[in-house]
Amino acid sequence: MQPGYFITGTDTGVGKTLVASALVYQFAQRGFKSVGMKPVAAGCELVNGELVSEDVAQLVSASNMVVPVPQINPYAFAPAIAPHLAAEMVGVEIELGTIQQAYSMLAAQAEVVVVEGVGGFCVPLSDSADTADLATALALPVMMVVGMRLGCLNHALLTVAAIKARGLTLAGWIVNSIDPNMAMFEENLSSLKQRIDAPCLGVIPWQREADFRLAASYLASSAPSTTTL
């Protein structure tokens, strides 16, 4: 099967794009044709008549391939709200089949495809599907980004349970230090390591200005021939 990963997070704003871009960059640096995909992007800006996502632009910057943006980002919306609500506002329904088709096009060109989810693992995409359904449809091993802040233990463990409930493989999890003043950081990290039956693949320190190239240096070395880093 085409090597690839589905990146989910313990919440929105925990650094999924940073980690996804770091992985794409790391694979590219090792000489693999690597591309990132963000199937659904909200909060896009209108530039020259087209909706542009800052997250998508970052994924493109990390890649060593040139592919059409609609394959990387089939659904783009201006409102910075939940994707199913953003889609509803413009009279669009997010369809898993459309995303699967775009993914297949990328997979036919790349050696590694890193797919970034939307928000947390169970964010609705439509009245009948959510991001967990998308991860299941793509059948990729999942990597979880844990945004280290108060409440992350519960969010992380619930996300792990949801991933396993879908019969998906949790290939590993990556810690992103989003709160520079988090109390008892190491103790919380130790608690997660004790409770998550999957490898911790890296701890990214807090960055005032997020840099995926720097973040990549804190991740375990990628191995696209397997389902782990």
C-alpha positions as semicolon CSV with decimal commas, in nm:
position;residue;x (nm);y (nm);z (nm)
1;M;0,000;0,000;0,000
2;Q;0,109;0,357;-0,068
3;P;0,296;0,482;0,240
4;G;0,109;0,765;0,404
5;Y;-0,027;0,899;0,729
6;F;-0,338;1,069;0,860
7;I;-0,256;1,348;1,105
8;T;-0,513;1,417;1,375
9;G;-0,497;1,626;1,688
10;T;-0,631;1,644;2,040
11;D;-0,811;1,967;1,949
12;T;-0,799;2,253;1,704
13;G;-0,496;2,478;1,719
14;V;-0,258;2,212;1,851
15;G;-0,014;2,216;1,559
16;K;-0,139;1,962;1,307
17;T;-0,020;2,171;1,014
18;L;0,319;2,223;1,177
19;V;0,365;1,850;1,231
20;A;0,223;1,750;0,891
21;S;0,454;1,998;0,719
22;A;0,751;1,878;0,926
23;L;0,683;1,520;0,819
24;V;0,644;1,614;0,452
25;Y;0,969;1,811;0,472
26;Q;1,151;1,528;0,649
27;F;1,050;1,275;0,385
28;A;1,145;1,519;0,108
29;Q;1,487;1,577;0,265
30;R;1,547;1,204;0,250
31;G;1,478;1,204;-0,123
32;F;1,123;1,072;-0,128
33;K;0,858;1,237;-0,343
34;S;0,651;1,374;-0,059
35;V;0,334;1,582;-0,053
36;G;0,091;1,706;0,208
37;M;-0,285;1,715;0,177
38;K;-0,540;1,924;0,367
39;P;-0,875;1,799;0,238
40;V;-1,078;2,071;0,408
41;A;-0,955;2,419;0,500
42;A;-1,161;2,691;0,668
43;G;-1,054;3,048;0,738
44;C;-0,914;3,097;0,388
45;E;-0,839;3,438;0,237
46;L;-0,953;3,555;-0,104
47;V;-0,644;3,620;-0,317
48;N;-0,679;3,705;-0,687
49;G;-1,027;3,558;-0,689
50;E;-0,926;3,230;-0,525
51;L;-0,955;3,111;-0,166
52;V;-0,609;3,051;-0,023
53;S;-0,532;2,865;0,298
54;E;-0,220;2,958;0,497
55;D;-0,201;2,596;0,615
56;V;-0,212;2,465;0,259
57;A;0,060;2,710;0,159
58;Q;0,279;2,575;0,437
59;L;0,225;2,215;0,326
60;V;0,314;2,315;-0,030
61;S;0,634;2,483;0,092
62;A;0,739;2,166;0,272
63;S;0,687;1,943;-0,033
64;N;0,934;1,862;-0,310
65;M;0,654;1,817;-0,564
66;V;0,441;2,048;-0,776
67;V;0,080;1,934;-0,794
68;P;-0,250;2,118;-0,851
69;V;-0,376;2,286;-0,533
70;P;-0,730;2,140;-0,576
71;Q;-0,576;1,794;-0,527
72;I;-0,409;1,909;-0,206
73;N;-0,713;2,104;-0,085
74;P;-1,041;1,999;-0,250
75;Y;-1,255;2,207;-0,012
76;A;-1,166;2,566;0,085
77;F;-1,392;2,800;0,280
78;A;-1,360;3,159;0,396
79;P;-1,536;3,147;0,735
80;A;-1,306;3,033;1,017
81;I;-1,570;2,804;1,165
82;A;-1,645;2,432;1,182
83;P;-1,614;2,285;0,830
84;H;-1,969;2,154;0,800
85;L;-2,106;2,496;0,897
86;A;-1,869;2,677;0,659
87;A;-1,978;2,445;0,378
88;E;-2,343;2,496;0,461
89;M;-2,302;2,874;0,443
90;V;-2,196;2,849;0,077
91;G;-2,433;2,569;-0,020
92;V;-2,169;2,299;-0,052
93;E;-2,166;1,948;0,093
94;I;-1,830;1,797;0,179
95;E;-1,821;1,452;0,018
96;L;-1,576;1,183;0,123
97;G;-1,569;1,046;-0,232
98;T;-1,434;1,375;-0,366
99;I;-1,157;1,372;-0,104
100;Q;-1,074;1,007;-0,176
101;Q;-1,044;1,084;-0,546
102;A;-0,806;1,375;-0,478
103;Y;-0,601;1,156;-0,245
104;S;-0,577;0,884;-0,512
105;M;-0,444;1,140;-0,759
106;L;-0,175;1,248;-0,512
107;A;-0,087;0,890;-0,421
108;A;-0,039;0,808;-0,791
109;Q;0,231;1,077;-0,814
110;A;0,397;1,071;-0,470
111;E;0,588;0,817;-0,267
112;V;0,448;0,952;0,061
113;V;0,124;1,143;0,121
114;V;0,064;1,310;0,458
115;V;-0,303;1,395;0,510
116;E;-0,394;1,655;0,771
117;G;-0,734;1,621;0,933
118;V;-0,961;1,903;1,048
119;G;-0,972;2,009;1,412
120;G;-0,999;1,707;1,640
121;F;-1,066;1,348;1,537
122;C;-1,447;1,367;1,534
123;V;-1,519;1,711;1,390
124;P;-1,828;1,700;1,163
125;L;-1,775;1,740;0,790
126;S;-2,141;1,708;0,693
127;D;-2,470;1,580;0,833
128;S;-2,357;1,225;0,764
129;A;-1,977;1,222;0,801
130;D;-1,697;1,346;1,025
131;T;-1,318;1,342;1,019
132;A;-1,313;0,999;1,182
133;D;-1,511;0,873;0,882
134;L;-1,256;1,036;0,654
135;A;-0,965;0,868;0,832
136;T;-1,147;0,536;0,807
137;A;-1,220;0,585;0,436
138;L;-0,855;0,661;0,359
139;A;-0,745;0,366;0,579
140;L;-0,413;0,529;0,667
141;P;-0,219;0,480;0,989
142;V;-0,290;0,771;1,221
143;M;-0,048;1,004;1,395
144;M;-0,185;1,211;1,682
145;V;-0,059;1,558;1,769
146;V;-0,093;1,632;2,139
147;G;-0,109;2,002;2,215
148;M;0,048;2,021;2,560
149;R;-0,173;2,242;2,774
150;L;-0,410;2,199;3,065
151;G;-0,669;1,936;2,968
152;C;-0,446;1,754;2,719
153;L;-0,446;1,425;2,915
154;N;-0,821;1,378;2,878
155;H;-0,824;1,498;2,518
156;A;-0,536;1,270;2,419
157;L;-0,675;0,958;2,583
158;L;-1,024;1,014;2,440
159;T;-0,871;1,062;2,094
160;V;-0,673;0,739;2,126
161;A;-0,991;0,556;2,226
162;A;-1,179;0,701;1,927
163;I;-0,901;0,600;1,686
164;K;-0,899;0,244;1,818
165;A;-1,280;0,226;1,808
166;R;-1,260;0,286;1,433
167;G;-1,020;-0,005;1,393
168;L;-0,739;0,225;1,281
169;T;-0,371;0,195;1,365
170;L;-0,221;0,463;1,588
171;A;0,129;0,472;1,441
172;G;0,249;0,713;1,705
173;W;0,196;1,049;1,869
174;I;0,386;1,374;1,867
175;V;0,397;1,631;2,146
176;N;0,373;1,998;2,053
177;S;0,451;2,244;2,332
178;I;0,187;2,509;2,267
179;D;0,185;2,655;2,618
180;P;0,530;2,780;2,723
181;N;0,409;2,816;3,082
182;M;0,242;2,477;3,123
183;A;0,281;2,352;3,480
184;M;0,439;2,008;3,533
185;F;0,510;1,950;3,166
186;E;0,737;1,648;3,219
187;E;0,495;1,486;3,463
188;N;0,209;1,522;3,214
189;L;0,427;1,381;2,938
190;S;0,517;1,085;3,158
191;S;0,148;1,024;3,230
192;L;0,075;1,010;2,857
193;K;0,364;0,771;2,790
194;Q;0,234;0,539;3,060
195;R;-0,116;0,531;2,912
196;I;-0,075;0,541;2,534
197;D;0,019;0,211;2,374
198;A;0,201;0,368;2,081
199;P;0,543;0,533;2,048
200;C;0,600;0,899;2,124
201;L;0,773;1,010;1,804
202;G;0,896;1,349;1,914
203;V;0,859;1,645;2,148
204;I;0,854;1,981;1,972
205;P;0,949;2,267;2,204
206;W;0,753;2,589;2,215
207;Q;0,829;2,820;1,925
208;R;0,738;3,187;1,918
209;E;0,721;3,161;1,539
210;A;0,639;2,805;1,429
211;D;0,894;2,666;1,182
212;F;0,828;2,325;1,028
213;R;1,193;2,284;0,935
214;L;1,297;2,325;1,296
215;A;1,009;2,106;1,413
216;A;1,128;1,829;1,180
217;S;1,457;1,813;1,367
218;Y;1,272;1,704;1,681
219;L;1,091;1,414;1,514
220;A;1,212;1,057;1,487
221;S;1,361;0,973;1,148
222;S;1,089;0,887;0,897
223;A;1,059;0,541;0,742
224;P;0,798;0,531;0,463
225;S;0,835;0,157;0,416
226;T;0,664;0,104;0,752
227;T;0,372;0,248;0,945
228;T;0,594;0,409;1,204
229;L;0,850;0,687;1,199
